[in-house]
Amino acid sequence: MTDFISDALTILGVVVMTLGVFGMIRMPDIYTRLHAASKSVFFGVVSLAIAAMLVGEPAAVARLVLISILLLITTPVASHVIGRSAYLHRERMDSPGAVDESGRRLAERDTVEPSWRL
């Protein structure tokens, strides 16, 4: 039974990561591409790690738990830094219906310098 669950989680992880690749190709701007990339990496790798935990040895399970915890911490932080960098470089939102709630008009490419540099 655990082999069946492990196979199902492996297929789920591969499907989620494949959809993330398609999302990165099809999305119109960096903000939506970033969303597709970060979610698919986290959920895909974690489901693959859980699948490996079900059939692995205790030493491998400990490593997989550590990898999952590190992904849980680093993926949102990296996504935030990339999104913040795109915002500071005045990247527009090209998605239909996108609302910029920052109070600034990024589409005009104004010459005001950001308050801090990366």
N, C-alpha and C positions, 0 to 999 in steps of 0.2 A: 504493500500500500504506500509506503514512503517513497518507493521508486516512482510510482505514478504521480504523486504530489510533486516530487522533485522535477520530473519531466515537465509537468504542467507549469511550474514556476519558471523553469528554464525557457520554455516557449513564450511565456508571458514577458519575461525580461527581454528576450530578443525582439518581440513584437513592439514593445514600448520603445526600445532604443531605435528601432527602424523607423517608427513613426516620428521620433524626435529628429532624425536625420531629414525626413521629408518636411517636417516643420521648419527646420533651418533653411531648407532650400526654398520653400514656398512663401514664407512670411515676408512682409514688405519692408520692415524696418528692424533696426538692431534691438529694440526693446522687446518686440514679440519673438524675434529669433532667440534672444537670450532666455526668454521664458521657456520656449520649446527645448532648448538645449539643457538647461538646468534641471527641469522636471524629468526629462527622459533619462538623463544620466543617473540621477538619484534613484528614481523608481526602478529603472532597468537593472542597475548594478545591485541594488539591495535585494530585488527578487532573485537575481542570480546567486547572490550570497546566501540567501535563505535556502535556496535549492541545494547549494553545496553543503550547507550546515546539516541538512537532513540526512545526507549519506556520508558525510565526512567523519574523520577521526577527531577526538577532542582537541588536539593541538591545532588542527586546521580550523575548527569551529571558533577557537579563541582568536585566531588571526582574522577570520571573517567578521567577527563581532567588532574587532578593532577597526577594520576597514570601513564597516558600515557606520560606526560612530564618527570616524574622521570625515566621511562623506556628508554625514548629517550636519557637521559643523562647517566644513569648508565650502560646500557648494553654495549655500545662500550668501556667504561672505564674498566669494569670488563673483557671483552674479551681481551683487550690490556694487562692488567696486567697478566692474565693467559698465554697468548702467550709469553709475555716477560719472565715470569718465566720458561716456557718450554725451551725457547731459552737459558737462562742462565744455565739451567741444561743440556745443550747439547743434547736435544731431536732431533733426526733425522727426516727428512721429508721422509716418506715412500711412498708418492704418486707417481704414474708413471709420469715421465716427470717433477717432481718438480725441481725447480732451486733455489739454495740457493744464494741469491745476497748479503749476508753479507760479503763475502770475506774470510770466515773461513770455514774450513772443519769440520763440526759437526760430521760426520760419524766416524772420527778417535778417537773420545773421548780424545782429547788432554788434557794435565794436566794444561794448562794455566788457572789461576783463573780469573773470571770476574772482571771488574773494581770496581764493587760494589755488595753487597750482599742484598738479600731481608730480 
